[in-house]
């Protein structure tokens, strides 16, 4: 799929064709072990702790019957620790499963789009999909996070816009980073936009 930045009429500065959207977004969301409940750090740590305490509990149980009654205290303490770890694991696992289901629904929706474009304008940007166009004013963007793998824009309405670097050419990604930095750091364009309202 060819990707190109092109100058167009009116106040449109450039248009970027976004490719491999669902796959690129999936790589970002499921990075660092977030793809499985067993590799996700908060649940993995609790599961490991529960296994360790279970083994210790078994050892203390055997020692309780073999040697002294004093080992019963350690058996009870480790058994309580196992139950507590499993309780915390179940809470975090439920949160993780809800999050993962939401991400998978979003990825399924993005995968259905045959065409996606990002149109950059002087006072706004547009995300154009097959069946909808989302327009957001630059003045509504409250938080920007730029990294080598993605750009994340948060608007004051709570909307998030994620643009993976893999969904466009490297040169386009560099130009997009520069353009966003300019729009966010340029108070003149924001003042002009406020006057237009």
Buried (B, 14 or more C-beta within 10 A) or exposed (E): EEBEBEEEEEEBBBBBBBBBBBBBBBBBBBEEEBBEBEEBEBBBBBBEBBEBBBEBBEBBBEBBEEEEEEBBEBBBBBBEBBEBBBEBBEEBBEEBEEEBEEBEEBBEEBEEBEEBEBBBBBBBBBBBBEEEEEEBBBBBBEEBEBEEEBBBBBBEEEEEBBBBBBBBBEEBBEBBBEBBEEBBEEEEBBEEBEEEE
